[in-house]
Amino acid sequence: MEQKKLSGVAAGLMPFAPWILYGFAWGFNHWRVATGGGLILCLASLAMTIRRGASIKLPDWATLAFFVIASVMIIGLRSTAFTVYSAVVVWSCFALAAWGSVAIGHPFTAAYARETAPPEFWEHPIFIRLNLLMTLVWCGLMTVNIGLAVIGVIVGGNLAKPLLSYALPMAMLISGFAFNSRFPARYLARSGFQIPAGSAPAA
């Protein structure tokens, strides 16, 4: 039982490992370690997800896309421009993925919601509308983060750039997760739709 708990914790933390390494290496200006190491950890995380029989979600693919682009630019092309626009590339990958999921009619939050919502609820108009709204909120957050990152590049400086490119965008992400934890239950309550306790969709 204890071993299962530890493996579950490891599996839960693994998707964040590429970003943790990237953040530390970026902070010390070790771009090859940040991008190449991040790509290796990203691939390891995806392999672990497949091995557990879990589905790979859209943000996982966006993460992979970023680290592939970053590795090609830094290690393959030795681009100095990427170090300037890295935050813009990060948030652009996620924003494009989120908006793309809306454009093709499959809001990405639905994949997370199906993990807790009963199958008979998946095709219900309320479920579809709920996940569209939630995905649009995330689209907005990611788009704002692109704007902040662009302003960070324009303003520059040792304080303004990290603040606008990473600190404020991370605060936006935290607000997004807070929104995820509250909005589904409130939306369902306003809609007058009831499903079993603990089964409210969440992303």
N, C-alpha and C positions, 0 to 999 in steps of 0.2 A: 504493500500500500504506500509506504513512504517513498519507494523508488518510483512509483507511478506519479506521485505528487511532484517529485523533483523533475521527472521527465516532462510533466505538464507545464511546470514553471519555465523550464528551458525552452520548450516549444513556444510558449507565450512571449518570451523575451527575444527569441531568435530574430523575428522580423525587425526589431529595433537595433540589432547588432551592427548592420552596415552603417546606419546613421550615427551610432555612437562612435564607431571607429572614424567615420568621415569627419565628425565634429572635432574630435581630438586632433587628428592628423592635420585638418584644415587650420586649426588654431595654431599649430606649430609650423605651418607653411610647408608641410610634407604632402604635396599634392598627389604624387604617385602612390603613396601609401593610402591616402584618402580615397582615391578613385579605384585603383587596382584592388586594394584590400577590401574596399566596400563591395566591389563587384563579386569577389570570391565569396564573401559572407552572404551576399544576396542570393547567389546561386545555391549556397549551402542551405539557406533558409527555405528556398523553393523546393529543394530536394527533400528536406525534412517534412514540409507540408504534404508533398505527394506521398511520401512514405507513410504518413499518418492516415492517408486516405481522405484528407481534407481538400477542399477546393481552393484553387488559387484565385484570389480576388483581384479586382481591377487596380487598387492601390499597389498591390504586389508587382503587377506588370509595369505600372508607372515607375516604381522604384527601380526595377530592372532596366527599364528604358533609360532612366537618368544615368545609372552607373555605366551602362554600355556607352552612351554618348560621352560621358565624362572620361572614361578610360581611353576611348579613341582619341579624344581631343588632347588629353594630357600625355598619355603614354605613347600613343601612335603618332600624333601630329605635333606633339610638344607645343601646343598652343598656349600662348600667354594671355590671349583674350578670354579664355575660359575662366581663368582665375578672377577676372574682373566681373564677368557676367554669370558666374556659377549659380548664384541665388535666383537669378531670373530664369535660368534653365530648370532648376529644381521645381519651382512653382509652376512654370509653364507646362512641364510634363504632367503634373497632377491636375492642373486646370484643364488641359486639353483632354485628358482621360475622362475627367468628370463631365465636361460639356459633351464629349463624344458619346458617353453612355446615355445622355439625355437625347441627343440627336438621333440615335438608333432605336430609341424607345425602350431601353433597358437601364433605368437609373441604377447606379452601382450600389446604392444602399440596400436595394432589395435582396442582394445576395447575402448580406449580413442578417437582414430581417428574417429570411427564410430559416435561419438556424434556430430561431426561437418561436416563430409563428407557426401555428398548425397548417398543414398542407392545404386544407380546404379554404383557407383564408388567402392564399397566394394570388388567386385570380380575382379576388373581390375588388370592386372599384375603389373602395376606401383604402385598401392595402396599396393599390397601384398609385392612387393620388397621394397618399402619405409619403411613399418613397420618392415620388417625383418632387414633392415639396422639400423633403430632406436633402435630396441630391442637389436641388437648385440652391439651397443654402450653402452647401459645400462648394458648389461652382462659384458662388459669389465670394466666399472666403478665399478660395484659391486665386481668383481674379484680382481681388484686393491685394493679396500677397505679392502678385506679380508687380502691381503698381508700386507697392512699398519698396520692392527690390530694385525697380528701375530708378526710383527716387534716390535710393541708397547709392546706386552707381553714380548718379548725377552729382549728388552732394559730396560723396566720398568722405575721406577722413577716417581716423582710427576708431572713432566713437559712433558717428552717424551711420556708417555703412553696416557694421554689425547690428546696430539697433534696428535699422530699417529693413535689413535683409533677412535677419534671423530672429531677433528678440521679439519684435512686434508681431511678425508672422506666427511665431510659436504661441504667442498669447492669443492670436486669432484661432489657432488650432485648438487650444484648451477651451475657448468659448464654444467651438464647434462640438467638442465632446460633451460639454455641459448641456448644450442644446439637444444632442442625441439622447441624453439620459432622461430628459423631461418631456420633450415635445411629443413623442409617440403616444404616451398614455393620455396626455391632455387632448391631443387631436382625436383619439378614439372616443374619449369621454364626450367631447363636443359633438361628435358625429352620432352619438347614441348607439355605437356598436360595441358589443361586449364579447370578449373572448376569454378563455380560461385565465385565471390569475397567473401572472408570471410569464405569460405568452405574448405580451405586447411587443410588436416589432421594435427592434433597436439596431442601430448600425455601430 
